[in-house]
Amino acid sequence: MRRIYHRFPLKADLAFEIAHPFAEAVRCIVGLNNSHITEKKGDDLVKLHFVVDVAESKTRFEPVDRIPGLCDTVSEVADFRITLNETLLTPARRVPLSENRFLLRLQDSGPRCECFAVKDGTAGDMDAMHLKSYVMGACE
């Protein structure tokens, strides 16, 4: 079943390919949900927390963990909303920095998977290239 979002922009900020079949690429994206990484930004340590939602009924997004068997039922095209919450980690406390939200479309293309990324909104300082590096890292 195709999971598409009817408001996905026609023009993507970035188009790239993943060298995995569609089903594997979907598993990689779903695997990012509720995971986190830490990065150095200047002298600061920043935690990035991933939240992944998938298109539901063409009009809204649902968290991927609420849809049982998602990886086995989706085919051809899947639209995801990936939210990256940035938190500054200090010895005394954690300070929320920003929320970066992206729309990501995976499209079946035989042995490869085409991806189209669009930044949703203006909040945060990340762009589609950041999302690509995280997605490619998850699929390795």
A tleap script that builds the chain and sets N, CA, C and O, in Angstrom:
source leaprc.protein.ff14SB
mol = sequence {
  NMET ARG ARG ILE TYR HIE ARG PHE PRO LEU
  LYS ALA ASP LEU ALA PHE GLU ILE ALA HIE
  PRO PHE ALA GLU ALA VAL ARG CYS ILE VAL
  GLY LEU ASN ASN SER HIE ILE THR GLU LYS
  LYS GLY ASP ASP LEU VAL LYS LEU HIE PHE
  VAL VAL ASP VAL ALA GLU SER LYS THR ARG
  PHE GLU PRO VAL ASP ARG ILE PRO GLY LEU
  CYS ASP THR VAL SER GLU VAL ALA ASP PHE
  ARG ILE THR LEU ASN GLU THR LEU LEU THR
  PRO ALA ARG ARG VAL PRO LEU SER GLU ASN
  ARG PHE LEU LEU ARG LEU GLN ASP SER GLY
  PRO ARG CYS GLU CYS PHE ALA VAL LYS ASP
  GLY THR ALA GLY ASP MET ASP ALA MET HIE
  LEU LYS SER TYR VAL MET GLY ALA CYS CGLU
}
set mol.1.N position { 0.835 -1.169 0.000 }
set mol.1.CA position { 0.000 0.000 0.000 }
set mol.1.C position { 0.888 1.244 0.000 }
set mol.1.O position { 1.840 1.338 0.775 }
set mol.2.N position { 0.574 2.175 -0.859 }
set mol.2.CA position { 1.307 3.430 -0.916 }
set mol.2.C position { 0.885 4.312 0.252 }
set mol.2.O position { -0.295 4.390 0.595 }
set mol.3.N position { 1.854 4.967 0.849 }
set mol.3.CA position { 1.573 5.905 1.942 }
set mol.3.C position { 2.088 7.268 1.506 }
set mol.3.O position { 3.255 7.601 1.713 }
set mol.4.N position { 1.199 8.055 0.896 }
set mol.4.CA position { 1.599 9.359 0.388 }
set mol.4.C position { 0.859 10.471 1.127 }
set mol.4.O position { -0.253 10.283 1.620 }
set mol.5.N position { 1.502 11.623 1.189 }
set mol.5.CA position { 0.948 12.820 1.813 }
set mol.5.C position { 0.592 13.784 0.692 }
set mol.5.O position { 1.457 14.155 -0.102 }
set mol.6.N position { -0.678 14.197 0.615 }
set mol.6.CA position { -1.126 14.981 -0.533 }
set mol.6.C position { -0.512 16.381 -0.597 }
set mol.6.O position { -0.586 17.027 -1.642 }
set mol.7.N position { 0.090 16.865 0.488 }
set mol.7.CA position { 0.698 18.195 0.484 }
set mol.7.C position { 2.225 18.138 0.333 }
set mol.7.O position { 2.911 19.131 0.576 }
set mol.8.N position { 2.744 16.994 -0.063 }
set mol.8.CA position { 4.189 16.897 -0.289 }
set mol.8.C position { 4.541 17.807 -1.460 }
set mol.8.O position { 3.928 17.694 -2.522 }
set mol.9.N position { 5.513 18.709 -1.296 }
set mol.9.CA position { 5.846 19.657 -2.370 }
set mol.9.C position { 6.303 18.958 -3.650 }
set mol.9.O position { 6.925 17.896 -3.612 }
set mol.10.N position { 5.980 19.578 -4.776 }
set mol.10.CA position { 6.382 19.020 -6.067 }
set mol.10.C position { 7.873 19.220 -6.319 }
set mol.10.O position { 8.489 18.446 -7.051 }
set mol.11.N position { 8.453 20.252 -5.717 }
set mol.11.CA position { 9.878 20.529 -5.885 }
set mol.11.C position { 10.601 20.179 -4.590 }
set mol.11.O position { 10.281 20.709 -3.526 }
set mol.12.N position { 11.571 19.291 -4.691 }
set mol.12.CA position { 12.323 18.852 -3.511 }
set mol.12.C position { 13.570 19.714 -3.324 }
set mol.12.O position { 14.147 20.211 -4.292 }
set mol.13.N position { 13.977 19.884 -2.063 }
set mol.13.CA position { 15.227 20.587 -1.765 }
set mol.13.C position { 16.427 19.749 -2.190 }
set mol.13.O position { 17.450 20.285 -2.617 }
set mol.14.N position { 16.293 18.427 -2.068 }
set mol.14.CA position { 17.402 17.532 -2.389 }
set mol.14.C position { 16.852 16.185 -2.850 }
set mol.14.O position { 15.951 15.626 -2.224 }
set mol.15.N position { 17.395 15.675 -3.937 }
set mol.15.CA position { 17.055 14.334 -4.424 }
set mol.15.C position { 18.326 13.495 -4.389 }
set mol.15.O position { 19.386 13.940 -4.828 }
set mol.16.N position { 18.211 12.278 -3.862 }
set mol.16.CA position { 19.363 11.383 -3.788 }
set mol.16.C position { 18.874 9.947 -3.834 }
set mol.16.O position { 17.673 9.691 -3.758 }
set mol.17.N position { 19.805 9.013 -3.959 }
set mol.17.CA position { 19.461 7.591 -4.027 }
set mol.17.C position { 20.113 6.831 -2.892 }
set mol.17.O position { 21.207 7.169 -2.438 }
set mol.18.N position { 19.420 5.795 -2.441 }
set mol.18.CA position { 19.963 4.860 -1.462 }
set mol.18.C position { 20.197 3.551 -2.206 }
set mol.18.O position { 19.330 3.100 -2.954 }
set mol.19.N position { 21.347 2.947 -2.009 }
set mol.19.CA position { 21.714 1.724 -2.730 }
set mol.19.C position { 21.128 0.483 -2.071 }
set mol.19.O position { 21.814 -0.528 -1.920 }
set mol.20.N position { 19.876 0.559 -1.684 }
set mol.20.CA position { 19.158 -0.568 -1.087 }
set mol.20.C position { 17.769 -0.635 -1.707 }
set mol.20.O position { 17.250 0.388 -2.156 }
set mol.21.N position { 17.158 -1.810 -1.743 }
set mol.21.CA position { 15.776 -1.911 -2.212 }
set mol.21.C position { 14.830 -1.139 -1.293 }
set mol.21.O position { 15.176 -0.807 -0.159 }
set mol.22.N position { 13.648 -0.864 -1.796 }
set mol.22.CA position { 12.661 -0.046 -1.091 }
set mol.22.C position { 12.357 -0.568 0.313 }
set mol.22.O position { 12.369 0.205 1.271 }
set mol.23.N position { 12.088 -1.852 0.447 }
set mol.23.CA position { 11.719 -2.416 1.756 }
set mol.23.C position { 12.834 -2.227 2.785 }
set mol.23.O position { 12.562 -1.930 3.948 }
set mol.24.N position { 14.083 -2.397 2.361 }
set mol.24.CA position { 15.220 -2.198 3.272 }
set mol.24.C position { 15.350 -0.737 3.670 }
set mol.24.O position { 15.630 -0.428 4.829 }
set mol.25.N position { 15.149 0.165 2.713 }
set mol.25.CA position { 15.242 1.596 2.999 }
set mol.25.C position { 14.161 2.022 3.990 }
set mol.25.O position { 14.419 2.831 4.881 }
set mol.26.N position { 12.960 1.483 3.839 }
set mol.26.CA position { 11.883 1.788 4.792 }
set mol.26.C position { 12.270 1.302 6.185 }
set mol.26.O position { 12.046 2.012 7.165 }
set mol.27.N position { 12.840 0.117 6.288 }
set mol.27.CA position { 13.283 -0.401 7.596 }
set mol.27.C position { 14.344 0.509 8.226 }
set mol.27.O position { 14.344 0.723 9.438 }
set mol.28.N position { 15.235 1.035 7.406 }
set mol.28.CA position { 16.269 1.953 7.910 }
set mol.28.C position { 15.642 3.219 8.490 }
set mol.28.O position { 16.027 3.667 9.570 }
set mol.29.N position { 14.680 3.793 7.775 }
set mol.29.CA position { 14.028 5.022 8.237 }
set mol.29.C position { 13.234 4.750 9.507 }
set mol.29.O position { 13.300 5.527 10.460 }
set mol.30.N position { 12.489 3.660 9.524 }
set mol.30.CA position { 11.712 3.299 10.717 }
set mol.30.C position { 12.648 3.057 11.899 }
set mol.30.O position { 12.300 3.369 13.038 }
set mol.31.N position { 13.819 2.509 11.641 }
set mol.31.CA position { 14.792 2.258 12.696 }
set mol.31.C position { 15.346 3.521 13.336 }
set mol.31.O position { 15.868 3.468 14.449 }
set mol.32.N position { 15.240 4.658 12.652 }
set mol.32.CA position { 15.688 5.927 13.230 }
set mol.32.C position { 14.764 6.427 14.335 }
set mol.32.O position { 15.183 7.219 15.179 }
set mol.33.N position { 13.512 5.975 14.339 }
set mol.33.CA position { 12.532 6.487 15.293 }
set mol.33.C position { 12.999 6.282 16.736 }
set mol.33.O position { 13.454 5.202 17.114 }
set mol.34.N position { 12.875 7.343 17.524 }
set mol.34.CA position { 13.241 7.363 18.948 }
set mol.34.C position { 14.700 7.013 19.199 }
set mol.34.O position { 15.042 6.524 20.275 }
set mol.35.N position { 15.558 7.257 18.225 }
set mol.35.CA position { 16.993 7.079 18.433 }
set mol.35.C position { 17.623 8.462 18.593 }
set mol.35.O position { 16.981 9.479 18.332 }
set mol.36.N position { 18.856 8.488 19.015 }
set mol.36.CA position { 19.544 9.768 19.143 }
set mol.36.C position { 21.036 9.596 18.885 }
set mol.36.O position { 21.593 8.505 19.003 }
set mol.37.N position { 21.654 10.703 18.532 }
set mol.37.CA position { 23.100 10.762 18.369 }
set mol.37.C position { 23.580 12.039 19.047 }
set mol.37.O position { 22.789 12.944 19.312 }
set mol.38.N position { 24.863 12.108 19.323 }
set mol.38.CA position { 25.443 13.334 19.855 }
set mol.38.C position { 26.497 13.842 18.881 }
set mol.38.O position { 27.209 13.066 18.244 }
set mol.39.N position { 26.576 15.153 18.783 }
set mol.39.CA position { 27.524 15.807 17.888 }
set mol.39.C position { 28.172 16.976 18.608 }
set mol.39.O position { 27.604 17.539 19.544 }
set mol.40.N position { 29.359 17.330 18.165 }
set mol.40.CA position { 30.026 18.537 18.654 }
set mol.40.C position { 29.684 19.682 17.704 }
set mol.40.O position { 29.836 19.556 16.489 }
set mol.41.N position { 29.222 20.796 18.265 }
set mol.41.CA position { 29.002 22.023 17.496 }
set mol.41.C position { 29.832 23.105 18.163 }
set mol.41.O position { 29.445 23.673 19.184 }
set mol.42.N position { 30.966 23.372 17.572 }
set mol.42.CA position { 31.902 24.288 18.221 }
set mol.42.C position { 32.446 23.631 19.477 }
set mol.42.O position { 33.011 22.539 19.415 }
set mol.43.N position { 32.278 24.288 20.612 }
set mol.43.CA position { 32.711 23.724 21.892 }
set mol.43.C position { 31.582 23.007 22.619 }
set mol.43.O position { 31.794 22.448 23.695 }
set mol.44.N position { 30.376 23.017 22.038 }
set mol.44.CA position { 29.198 22.462 22.705 }
set mol.44.C position { 28.918 21.035 22.250 }
set mol.44.O position { 29.233 20.650 21.123 }
set mol.45.N position { 28.325 20.268 23.143 }
set mol.45.CA position { 27.872 18.916 22.829 }
set mol.45.C position { 26.356 18.972 22.647 }
set mol.45.O position { 25.634 19.421 23.537 }
set mol.46.N position { 25.880 18.514 21.492 }
set mol.46.CA position { 24.464 18.603 21.147 }
set mol.46.C position { 23.913 17.207 20.898 }
set mol.46.O position { 24.520 16.404 20.189 }
set mol.47.N position { 22.751 16.925 21.491 }
set mol.47.CA position { 22.055 15.651 21.280 }
set mol.47.C position { 20.972 15.867 20.228 }
set mol.47.O position { 20.198 16.821 20.310 }
set mol.48.N position { 20.922 14.977 19.240 }
set mol.48.CA position { 19.868 14.990 18.224 }
set mol.48.C position { 18.965 13.790 18.457 }
set mol.48.O position { 19.419 12.646 18.429 }
set mol.49.N position { 17.683 14.057 18.687 }
set mol.49.CA position { 16.703 12.997 18.908 }
set mol.49.C position { 15.806 12.919 17.677 }
set mol.49.O position { 15.251 13.931 17.247 }
set mol.50.N position { 15.662 11.718 17.107 }
set mol.50.CA position { 14.873 11.506 15.892 }
set mol.50.C position { 13.466 11.025 16.240 }
set mol.50.O position { 13.291 10.127 17.064 }
set mol.51.N position { 12.470 11.632 15.603 }
set mol.51.CA position { 11.084 11.176 15.695 }
set mol.51.C position { 10.594 10.995 14.259 }
set mol.51.O position { 10.665 11.926 13.456 }
set mol.52.N position { 10.098 9.804 13.935 }
set mol.52.CA position { 9.694 9.491 12.560 }
set mol.52.C position { 8.198 9.196 12.522 }
set mol.52.O position { 7.693 8.368 13.279 }
set mol.53.N position { 7.498 9.897 11.620 }
set mol.53.CA position { 6.075 9.676 11.371 }
set mol.53.C position { 5.907 9.284 9.908 }
set mol.53.O position { 6.733 9.631 9.064 }
set mol.54.N position { 4.835 8.558 9.616 }
set mol.54.CA position { 4.558 8.127 8.242 }
set mol.54.C position { 3.176 8.636 7.835 }
set mol.54.O position { 2.294 8.803 8.678 }
set mol.55.N position { 2.997 8.880 6.539 }
set mol.55.CA position { 1.723 9.383 6.027 }
set mol.55.C position { 0.610 8.370 6.280 }
set mol.55.O position { 0.797 7.161 6.143 }
set mol.56.N position { -0.547 8.899 6.652 }
set mol.56.CA position { -1.719 8.073 6.945 }
set mol.56.C position { -2.933 8.726 6.293 }
set mol.56.O position { -3.214 9.896 6.552 }
set mol.57.N position { -3.640 8.005 5.473 }
set mol.57.CA position { -4.860 8.480 4.804 }
set mol.57.C position { -4.634 9.736 3.966 }
set mol.57.O position { -5.572 10.508 3.765 }
set mol.58.N position { -3.444 9.955 3.483 }
set mol.58.CA position { -3.059 11.055 2.603 }
set mol.58.C position { -3.162 12.443 3.229 }
set mol.58.O position { -2.769 13.419 2.591 }
set mol.59.N position { -3.676 12.569 4.455 }
set mol.59.CA position { -3.911 13.889 5.025 }
set mol.59.C position { -3.170 14.171 6.317 }
set mol.59.O position { -3.125 15.321 6.754 }
set mol.60.N position { -2.592 13.167 6.936 }
set mol.60.CA position { -1.934 13.384 8.227 }
set mol.60.C position { -0.781 12.395 8.387 }
set mol.60.O position { -0.573 11.512 7.555 }
set mol.61.N position { -0.048 12.568 9.470 }
set mol.61.CA position { 1.058 11.672 9.788 }
set mol.61.C position { 0.788 10.979 11.116 }
set mol.61.O position { 0.213 11.564 12.033 }
set mol.62.N position { 1.212 9.730 11.203 }
set mol.62.CA position { 1.103 8.934 12.427 }
set mol.62.C position { 2.494 8.452 12.806 }
set mol.62.O position { 3.307 8.172 11.925 }
set mol.63.N position { 2.788 8.348 14.104 }
set mol.63.CA position { 4.080 7.780 14.511 }
set mol.63.C position { 4.231 6.355 13.975 }
set mol.63.O position { 3.276 5.579 13.969 }
set mol.64.N position { 5.433 6.025 13.530 }
set mol.64.CA position { 5.651 4.713 12.919 }
set mol.64.C position { 5.454 3.573 13.910 }
set mol.64.O position { 5.134 2.457 13.500 }
set mol.65.N position { 5.636 3.824 15.196 }
set mol.65.CA position { 5.464 2.740 16.167 }
set mol.65.C position { 4.001 2.443 16.476 }
set mol.65.O position { 3.711 1.469 17.170 }
set mol.66.N position { 3.077 3.254 15.979 }
set mol.66.CA position { 1.644 2.992 16.162 }
set mol.66.C position { 1.044 2.167 15.031 }
set mol.66.O position { -0.121 1.775 15.098 }
set mol.67.N position { 1.834 1.901 13.991 }
set mol.67.CA position { 1.321 1.162 12.836 }
set mol.67.C position { 2.026 -0.186 12.785 }
set mol.67.O position { 3.170 -0.271 12.337 }
set mol.68.N position { 1.352 -1.240 13.239 }
set mol.68.CA position { 1.993 -2.563 13.244 }
set mol.68.C position { 2.207 -3.078 11.819 }
set mol.68.O position { 1.348 -2.914 10.953 }
set mol.69.N position { 3.348 -3.692 11.594 }
set mol.69.CA position { 3.651 -4.286 10.293 }
set mol.69.C position { 3.869 -3.286 9.183 }
set mol.69.O position { 3.682 -3.618 8.012 }
set mol.70.N position { 4.257 -2.077 9.517 }
set mol.70.CA position { 4.441 -1.032 8.507 }
set mol.70.C position { 5.434 -1.456 7.430 }
set mol.70.O position { 5.162 -1.289 6.241 }
set mol.71.N position { 6.555 -1.991 7.822 }
set mol.71.CA position { 7.604 -2.363 6.857 }
set mol.71.C position { 7.141 -3.444 5.884 }
set mol.71.O position { 7.652 -3.529 4.767 }
set mol.72.N position { 6.190 -4.262 6.292 }
set mol.72.CA position { 5.719 -5.355 5.439 }
set mol.72.C position { 4.556 -4.949 4.546 }
set mol.72.O position { 4.285 -5.618 3.549 }
set mol.73.N position { 3.858 -3.859 4.887 }
set mol.73.CA position { 2.661 -3.493 4.134 }
set mol.73.C position { 2.862 -2.345 3.160 }
set mol.73.O position { 2.098 -2.214 2.204 }
set mol.74.N position { 3.866 -1.514 3.375 }
set mol.74.CA position { 4.068 -0.364 2.496 }
set mol.74.C position { 4.781 -0.799 1.216 }
set mol.74.O position { 5.670 -1.651 1.249 }
set mol.75.N position { 4.382 -0.204 0.086 }
set mol.75.CA position { 5.005 -0.523 -1.202 }
set mol.75.C position { 4.998 0.712 -2.098 }
set mol.75.O position { 4.203 1.630 -1.895 }
set mol.76.N position { 5.869 0.730 -3.068 }
set mol.76.CA position { 6.000 1.760 -4.098 }
set mol.76.C position { 6.477 3.113 -3.586 }
set mol.76.O position { 7.575 3.546 -3.935 }
set mol.77.N position { 5.673 3.794 -2.761 }
set mol.77.CA position { 6.010 5.139 -2.294 }
set mol.77.C position { 5.636 5.273 -0.828 }
set mol.77.O position { 4.587 4.792 -0.399 }
set mol.78.N position { 6.501 5.933 -0.058 }
set mol.78.CA position { 6.198 6.216 1.347 }
set mol.78.C position { 6.703 7.611 1.688 }
set mol.78.O position { 7.851 7.953 1.406 }
set mol.79.N position { 5.835 8.410 2.296 }
set mol.79.CA position { 6.208 9.745 2.752 }
set mol.79.C position { 6.379 9.722 4.261 }
set mol.79.O position { 5.518 9.228 4.989 }
set mol.80.N position { 7.495 10.259 4.720 }
set mol.80.CA position { 7.801 10.316 6.146 }
set mol.80.C position { 7.984 11.766 6.568 }
set mol.80.O position { 8.414 12.608 5.780 }
set mol.81.N position { 7.653 12.042 7.815 }
set mol.81.CA position { 7.995 13.318 8.440 }
set mol.81.C position { 9.009 12.997 9.528 }
set mol.81.O position { 8.708 12.266 10.471 }
set mol.82.N position { 10.198 13.541 9.394 }
set mol.82.CA position { 11.272 13.274 10.351 }
set mol.82.C position { 11.550 14.556 11.123 }
set mol.82.O position { 11.862 15.594 10.539 }
set mol.83.N position { 11.433 14.468 12.434 }
set mol.83.CA position { 11.687 15.608 13.304 }
set mol.83.C position { 12.978 15.355 14.062 }
set mol.83.O position { 13.154 14.302 14.674 }
set mol.84.N position { 13.872 16.318 14.018 }
set mol.84.CA position { 15.139 16.236 14.747 }
set mol.84.C position { 15.124 17.301 15.838 }
set mol.84.O position { 15.158 18.498 15.549 }
set mol.85.N position { 15.072 16.863 17.081 }
set mol.85.CA position { 15.089 17.778 18.214 }
set mol.85.C position { 16.521 17.932 18.696 }
set mol.85.O position { 17.171 16.951 19.058 }
set mol.86.N position { 17.014 19.173 18.699 }
set mol.86.CA position { 18.377 19.459 19.154 }
set mol.86.C position { 18.344 19.911 20.608 }
set mol.86.O position { 17.558 20.784 20.977 }
set mol.87.N position { 19.198 19.314 21.428 }
set mol.87.CA position { 19.302 19.673 22.838 }
set mol.87.C position { 20.768 19.890 23.182 }
set mol.87.O position { 21.615 19.043 22.899 }
set mol.88.N position { 21.058 21.033 23.795 }
set mol.88.CA position { 22.411 21.335 24.247 }
set mol.88.C position { 22.656 20.608 25.562 }
set mol.88.O position { 21.892 20.761 26.515 }
set mol.89.N position { 23.716 19.824 25.610 }
set mol.89.CA position { 24.060 19.080 26.818 }
set mol.89.C position { 25.152 19.831 27.571 }
set mol.89.O position { 26.256 20.020 27.062 }
set mol.90.N position { 24.830 20.253 28.782 }
set mol.90.CA position { 25.803 20.921 29.646 }
set mol.90.C position { 25.929 20.105 30.923 }
set mol.90.O position { 25.053 19.291 31.218 }
set mol.91.N position { 26.997 20.302 31.687 }
set mol.91.CA position { 27.131 19.547 32.940 }
set mol.91.C position { 25.984 19.803 33.917 }
set mol.91.O position { 25.638 18.925 34.707 }
set mol.92.N position { 25.396 20.988 33.871 }
set mol.92.CA position { 24.345 21.336 34.823 }
set mol.92.C position { 22.943 20.936 34.361 }
set mol.92.O position { 22.117 20.526 35.175 }
set mol.93.N position { 22.674 21.052 33.065 }
set mol.93.CA position { 21.307 20.795 32.581 }
set mol.93.C position { 21.299 20.558 31.076 }
set mol.93.O position { 22.326 20.627 30.400 }
set mol.94.N position { 20.100 20.277 30.583 }
set mol.94.CA position { 19.884 20.120 29.142 }
set mol.94.C position { 19.024 21.290 28.669 }
set mol.94.O position { 17.999 21.607 29.273 }
set mol.95.N position { 19.451 21.918 27.594 }
set mol.95.CA position { 18.755 23.097 27.090 }
set mol.95.C position { 18.250 22.809 25.677 }
set mol.95.O position { 19.054 22.554 24.780 }
set mol.96.N position { 16.914 22.846 25.458 }
set mol.96.CA position { 16.395 22.643 24.102 }
set mol.96.C position { 16.870 23.769 23.180 }
set mol.96.O position { 16.776 24.947 23.527 }
set mol.97.N position { 17.373 23.401 22.018 }
set mol.97.CA position { 17.862 24.401 21.067 }
set mol.97.C position { 16.870 24.661 19.943 }
set mol.97.O position { 16.432 25.795 19.750 }
set mol.98.N position { 16.514 23.619 19.203 }
set mol.98.CA position { 15.621 23.811 18.064 }
set mol.98.C position { 14.981 22.496 17.650 }
set mol.98.O position { 15.368 21.414 18.091 }
set mol.99.N position { 13.992 22.637 16.790 }
set mol.99.CA position { 13.319 21.478 16.213 }
set mol.99.C position { 13.386 21.630 14.698 }
set mol.99.O position { 12.857 22.592 14.141 }
set mol.100.N position { 14.025 20.696 14.048 }
set mol.100.CA position { 14.134 20.690 12.589 }
set mol.100.C position { 13.195 19.623 12.053 }
set mol.100.O position { 13.260 18.467 12.472 }
set mol.101.N position { 12.321 20.005 11.127 }
set mol.101.CA position { 11.345 19.059 10.593 }
set mol.101.C position { 11.522 18.944 9.082 }
set mol.101.O position { 11.639 19.941 8.369 }
set mol.102.N position { 11.538 17.692 8.617 }
set mol.102.CA position { 11.722 17.407 7.198 }
set mol.102.C position { 10.637 16.456 6.714 }
set mol.102.O position { 10.118 15.640 7.475 }
set mol.103.N position { 10.304 16.579 5.431 }
set mol.103.CA position { 9.478 15.592 4.749 }
set mol.103.C position { 10.415 14.789 3.861 }
set mol.103.O position { 11.263 15.353 3.169 }
set mol.104.N position { 10.259 13.481 3.882 }
set mol.104.CA position { 11.113 12.600 3.089 }
set mol.104.C position { 10.235 11.609 2.344 }
set mol.104.O position { 9.438 10.890 2.946 }
set mol.105.N position { 10.391 11.581 1.028 }
set mol.105.CA position { 9.658 10.619 0.202 }
set mol.105.C position { 10.622 9.552 -0.288 }
set mol.105.O position { 11.664 9.860 -0.867 }
set mol.106.N position { 10.264 8.293 -0.051 }
set mol.106.CA position { 11.011 7.158 -0.591 }
set mol.106.C position { 10.196 6.589 -1.737 }
set mol.106.O position { 8.995 6.355 -1.603 }
set mol.107.N position { 10.854 6.369 -2.860 }
set mol.107.CA position { 10.169 5.850 -4.042 }
set mol.107.C position { 10.921 4.639 -4.561 }
set mol.107.O position { 12.135 4.686 -4.761 }
set mol.108.N position { 10.191 3.557 -4.777 }
set mol.108.CA position { 10.782 2.309 -5.253 }
set mol.108.C position { 11.334 2.498 -6.661 }
set mol.108.O position { 10.652 3.008 -7.549 }
set mol.109.N position { 12.580 2.077 -6.844 }
set mol.109.CA position { 13.226 2.184 -8.149 }
set mol.109.C position { 14.045 0.927 -8.413 }
set mol.109.O position { 15.208 1.004 -8.809 }
set mol.110.N position { 13.426 -0.235 -8.190 }
set mol.110.CA position { 14.113 -1.505 -8.413 }
set mol.110.C position { 15.120 -1.799 -7.322 }
set mol.110.O position { 14.761 -1.814 -6.145 }
set mol.111.N position { 16.382 -2.033 -7.684 }
set mol.111.CA position { 17.387 -2.376 -6.671 }
set mol.111.C position { 17.853 -1.165 -5.858 }
set mol.111.O position { 18.587 -1.314 -4.881 }
set mol.112.N position { 17.427 0.021 -6.263 }
set mol.112.CA position { 17.775 1.247 -5.548 }
set mol.112.C position { 16.496 1.932 -5.086 }
set mol.112.O position { 15.396 1.549 -5.486 }
set mol.113.N position { 16.646 2.927 -4.259 }
set mol.113.CA position { 15.496 3.666 -3.753 }
set mol.113.C position { 15.765 5.159 -3.940 }
set mol.113.O position { 16.792 5.667 -3.492 }
set mol.114.N position { 14.849 5.855 -4.598 }
set mol.114.CA position { 14.988 7.294 -4.784 }
set mol.114.C position { 14.419 8.014 -3.569 }
set mol.114.O position { 13.382 7.620 -3.035 }
set mol.115.N position { 15.100 9.066 -3.139 }
set mol.115.CA position { 14.673 9.832 -1.971 }
set mol.115.C position { 14.564 11.303 -2.341 }
set mol.115.O position { 15.398 11.837 -3.073 }
set mol.116.N position { 13.528 11.946 -1.827 }
set mol.116.CA position { 13.309 13.368 -2.042 }
set mol.116.C position { 13.086 14.005 -0.680 }
set mol.116.O position { 12.166 13.627 0.046 }
set mol.117.N position { 13.933 14.974 -0.332 }
set mol.117.CA position { 13.874 15.603 0.987 }
set mol.117.C position { 13.487 17.071 0.856 }
set mol.117.O position { 13.955 17.776 -0.039 }
set mol.118.N position { 12.616 17.520 1.773 }
set mol.118.CA position { 12.159 18.903 1.811 }
set mol.118.C position { 12.133 19.350 3.262 }
set mol.118.O position { 11.621 18.633 4.122 }
set mol.119.N position { 12.677 20.521 3.542 }
set mol.119.CA position { 12.597 21.065 4.900 }
set mol.119.C position { 11.189 21.606 5.095 }
set mol.119.O position { 10.684 22.345 4.251 }
set mol.120.N position { 10.558 21.243 6.196 }
set mol.120.CA position { 9.196 21.665 6.514 }
set mol.120.C position { 9.282 22.785 7.546 }
set mol.120.O position { 9.513 22.522 8.726 }
set mol.121.N position { 9.101 24.017 7.117 }
set mol.121.CA position { 9.201 25.156 8.017 }
set mol.121.C position { 10.582 25.779 7.973 }
set mol.121.O position { 11.449 25.366 7.202 }
set mol.122.N position { 10.770 26.799 8.829 }
set mol.122.CA position { 12.030 27.538 8.836 }
set mol.122.C position { 12.794 27.382 10.144 }
set mol.122.O position { 13.892 27.921 10.280 }
set mol.123.N position { 12.242 26.665 11.096 }
set mol.123.CA position { 12.897 26.513 12.398 }
set mol.123.C position { 14.149 25.653 12.275 }
set mol.123.O position { 14.197 24.714 11.480 }
set mol.124.N position { 15.149 25.984 13.065 }
set mol.124.CA position { 16.377 25.197 13.079 }
set mol.124.C position { 17.349 25.612 11.995 }
set mol.124.O position { 16.982 26.297 11.041 }
set mol.125.N position { 18.600 25.187 12.153 }
set mol.125.CA position { 19.636 25.582 11.205 }
set mol.125.C position { 20.100 24.441 10.306 }
set mol.125.O position { 21.092 24.587 9.592 }
set mol.126.N position { 19.410 23.322 10.329 }
set mol.126.CA position { 19.776 22.198 9.462 }
set mol.126.C position { 19.117 22.347 8.098 }
set mol.126.O position { 18.117 23.046 7.938 }
set mol.127.N position { 19.711 21.664 7.116 }
set mol.127.CA position { 19.105 21.628 5.796 }
set mol.127.C position { 19.005 20.178 5.322 }
set mol.127.O position { 19.333 19.250 6.062 }
set mol.128.N position { 18.555 19.994 4.095 }
set mol.128.CA position { 18.319 18.649 3.570 }
set mol.128.C position { 19.603 17.825 3.475 }
set mol.128.O position { 19.545 16.597 3.532 }
set mol.129.N position { 20.751 18.469 3.332 }
set mol.129.CA position { 22.021 17.730 3.289 }
set mol.129.C position { 22.304 17.050 4.631 }
set mol.129.O position { 22.846 15.945 4.665 }
set mol.130.N position { 21.941 17.706 5.730 }
set mol.130.CA position { 22.100 17.085 7.044 }
set mol.130.C position { 21.242 15.823 7.128 }
set mol.130.O position { 21.703 14.773 7.576 }
set mol.131.N position { 19.983 15.944 6.688 }
set mol.131.CA position { 19.087 14.786 6.725 }
set mol.131.C position { 19.647 13.650 5.873 }
set mol.131.O position { 19.611 12.489 6.282 }
set mol.132.N position { 20.161 13.978 4.697 }
set mol.132.CA position { 20.729 12.945 3.823 }
set mol.132.C position { 21.849 12.194 4.534 }
set mol.132.O position { 21.905 10.966 4.467 }
set mol.133.N position { 22.730 12.906 5.206 }
set mol.133.CA position { 23.849 12.232 5.877 }
set mol.133.C position { 23.353 11.310 6.985 }
set mol.133.O position { 23.924 10.237 7.182 }
set mol.134.N position { 22.304 11.697 7.718 }
set mol.134.CA position { 21.759 10.836 8.771 }
set mol.134.C position { 21.064 9.608 8.182 }
set mol.134.O position { 21.203 8.502 8.705 }
set mol.135.N position { 20.317 9.803 7.096 }
set mol.135.CA position { 19.620 8.685 6.450 }
set mol.135.C position { 20.627 7.710 5.845 }
set mol.135.O position { 20.487 6.497 5.995 }
set mol.136.N position { 21.630 8.235 5.169 }
set mol.136.CA position { 22.645 7.357 4.571 }
set mol.136.C position { 23.408 6.604 5.659 }
set mol.136.O position { 23.751 5.435 5.478 }
set mol.137.N position { 23.672 7.253 6.771 }
set mol.137.CA position { 24.346 6.591 7.887 }
set mol.137.C position { 23.502 5.482 8.488 }
set mol.137.O position { 24.031 4.445 8.889 }
set mol.138.N position { 22.191 5.694 8.554 }
set mol.138.CA position { 21.297 4.675 9.113 }
set mol.138.C position { 21.186 3.466 8.198 }
set mol.138.O position { 20.928 2.356 8.662 }
set mol.139.N position { 21.379 3.673 6.904 }
set mol.139.CA position { 21.226 2.580 5.941 }
set mol.139.C position { 22.528 1.837 5.662 }
set mol.139.O position { 22.540 0.933 4.827 }
set mol.140.N position { 23.606 2.182 6.322 }
set mol.140.CA position { 24.878 1.476 6.103 }
set mol.140.C position { 25.023 0.318 7.037 }
set mol.140.O position { 26.030 -0.388 6.994 }
savepdb mol mol.pdb
quit
